[in-house]
Amino acid sequence: MVALYTSDPVYLDLNPGAGTITVDVFDSSNLTHPLGSYEFQKYGGTEVYEVPITSDGTYYLKVYHDVTSISASYFFTIGNPQYTLGSYVHEFRATTLPSKGTWEDFADLRSEPDIPKGAIAHEITIGGCLSTVSSKRYFRNQETGWTATGTTFSYTLAVTDKSRLDQRWEARMISTSTSSHSFTPTMRLRYVAPIIP
């Protein structure tokens, strides 16, 4: 039994220890005919389902399998999605940063297939260059202006829509060296992403 609300997206995730397990979802007004039936397999198959909730209220789940020869263990979640942590690294073209010069480039991640749907960055790092060459590094995206990174060349981002991964991210390095240096700049975005279908 679980209370669910139409104002929130609802996802069902179940990890069976063996075999295939089925979950039927009922609302409190009808315990005979399920609103939906969802199948989970130990190996392969869809892992997360979106469950349509037509009205706020109490819902019941029936968990079962059709094979009598297995003794299945499982755990499940239903409600708001679970989240996973990840990291995306963009490698820019190799470049030469002249003495006291500035390098600047961007990564357009709006159509990047390796980024999970709904991912939001919580940390950005501008790297690939020695600190003796560039100790001043900056970033910006479509939602924010140029922001300086810390002494580790990382910056902690607020986990909001302004930090979503699927936008244009820009990086800038300013040379603090008296000679030119060649390097390959990188931008690392650590993110959280909902596990959704």
C-alpha positions in Angstrom: 0.0 0.0 0.0 1.4 3.5 -1.0 0.0 7.0 -1.2 0.6 8.5 -4.7 -0.1 11.9 -6.1 -0.9 13.2 -9.6 1.3 16.3 -9.1 4.4 14.1 -9.1 5.8 11.8 -11.8 5.6 8.2 -10.5 8.0 5.5 -11.5 8.1 1.8 -10.6 11.4 0.0 -10.3 11.9 -3.6 -9.1 15.0 -5.7 -9.0 14.2 -9.4 -8.8 16.7 -11.8 -7.4 15.7 -14.6 -9.8 13.3 -15.2 -12.7 10.6 -12.9 -13.9 8.4 -11.0 -11.5 5.1 -9.2 -12.4 3.7 -6.2 -10.5 0.0 -5.3 -10.8 -1.0 -1.8 -9.6 -4.5 -1.2 -8.2 -6.2 1.9 -6.8 -8.3 1.7 -3.6 -11.6 1.8 -5.6 -11.0 -1.4 -7.5 -8.9 -4.3 -6.2 -10.1 -6.7 -8.9 -8.9 -5.1 -12.1 -5.4 -3.6 -12.1 -4.7 -0.2 -13.6 -1.5 -1.6 -15.0 0.7 -4.7 -15.1 4.5 -4.5 -15.3 7.1 -7.2 -15.8 10.6 -7.2 -14.5 13.4 -9.7 -15.4 16.6 -10.5 -13.6 18.5 -10.4 -16.9 17.6 -7.8 -19.5 14.2 -6.1 -20.1 12.9 -2.7 -19.0 14.0 -1.8 -15.5 11.8 1.3 -14.8 8.2 2.0 -15.8 6.3 5.3 -15.6 3.0 4.6 -13.8 0.0 6.9 -14.8 -1.7 8.2 -11.6 -5.2 9.5 -12.4 -6.1 10.8 -8.9 -4.4 11.3 -5.6 -5.0 8.4 -3.2 -4.0 5.0 -1.9 -2.6 2.4 -4.3 -1.8 -1.3 -3.9 0.8 -3.4 -5.5 0.5 -7.2 -6.1 3.9 -8.8 -6.7 4.0 -12.3 -8.1 5.7 -14.8 -10.5 4.3 -17.7 -12.5 7.1 -20.2 -12.0 6.7 -22.4 -9.0 10.2 -23.7 -9.0 11.9 -20.4 -8.0 12.0 -18.7 -4.7 12.4 -15.0 -5.7 13.6 -12.2 -3.5 13.2 -8.6 -4.7 13.2 -4.9 -3.6 11.2 -2.2 -5.3 10.5 1.5 -5.2 7.5 3.5 -6.4 7.1 7.2 -6.4 9.6 9.9 -7.6 12.4 8.5 -9.6 15.6 7.2 -8.2 18.8 9.1 -9.1 22.1 8.0 -10.4 25.5 9.8 -10.3 27.6 10.1 -13.4 30.4 12.1 -15.1 30.7 13.4 -18.6 34.1 14.6 -20.0 34.3 16.8 -23.1 37.7 16.9 -24.7 38.3 20.0 -26.8 40.7 20.3 -29.8 44.4 20.4 -29.0 45.5 24.0 -28.8 48.5 26.3 -28.0 48.1 28.9 -25.4 50.4 31.8 -26.0 52.2 33.7 -23.2 49.6 35.7 -21.3 47.0 34.7 -23.9 43.4 33.5 -23.6 41.9 30.2 -24.8 38.1 29.9 -25.1 35.8 27.3 -26.6 32.4 25.6 -26.1 30.7 22.3 -26.0 27.1 22.1 -27.2 25.6 19.2 -25.3 21.9 19.7 -26.4 22.1 16.6 -28.7 24.8 14.6 -27.0 23.6 10.9 -26.9 25.8 10.0 -23.9 24.0 12.4 -21.6 21.1 10.8 -19.6 17.7 12.5 -20.0 17.1 15.0 -17.2 20.8 15.1 -16.0 21.8 18.1 -13.9 25.4 19.0 -13.2 26.6 19.5 -9.6 30.3 20.1 -10.3 32.3 21.4 -13.3 36.1 21.1 -13.7 38.2 22.8 -16.4 41.3 20.8 -16.9 44.0 19.5 -19.3 46.5 22.2 -18.6 49.1 22.6 -16.0 48.4 25.1 -13.2 51.8 26.8 -13.9 50.5 27.6 -17.4 47.0 28.7 -16.4 45.8 29.4 -12.9 42.8 31.4 -14.1 39.9 29.3 -15.5 36.3 30.1 -16.1 33.0 28.6 -17.3 29.5 29.7 -18.3 26.4 28.2 -19.8 23.2 29.5 -21.4 21.8 30.4 -17.9 24.8 32.0 -16.2 27.6 34.5 -16.9 31.4 33.8 -16.7 32.2 32.2 -13.3 35.7 31.6 -12.0 36.6 28.1 -10.8 38.4 27.5 -7.5 42.0 26.8 -7.0 41.4 23.1 -7.9 39.8 24.4 -11.2 36.4 22.9 -10.0 33.2 24.7 -9.1 30.2 23.3 -7.2 27.0 24.0 -9.0 23.5 24.3 -7.6 21.4 21.3 -8.7 18.7 23.3 -10.5 17.5 23.7 -14.1 20.2 26.3 -14.7 22.8 23.5 -14.4 21.1 21.0 -16.7 23.6 19.2 -19.0 21.7 19.5 -22.2 22.8 23.1 -23.1 25.8 24.9 -24.3 28.8 25.0 -21.9 31.7 27.3 -22.4 35.2 27.2 -21.0 38.0 29.8 -20.8 41.6 29.6 -19.6 44.0 32.6 -19.2 47.7 32.0 -19.4 49.8 33.1 -16.4 53.0 31.7 -18.1 55.7 33.7 -19.7 56.0 31.2 -22.6 53.5 29.4 -24.9 52.3 25.8 -24.2 50.4 23.2 -26.1 47.7 21.1 -24.4 44.3 19.5 -24.8 41.7 21.3 -22.7 38.9 19.2 -21.0 35.7 20.0 -19.3 34.3 17.5 -16.8 30.7 17.7 -15.6 29.7 15.5 -12.7 25.9 15.1 -12.6 22.8 13.5 -11.0 20.2 12.0 -13.3 16.8 10.5 -12.7 16.4 6.8 -13.7 13.4 7.0 -16.0 12.2 5.1 -19.0 
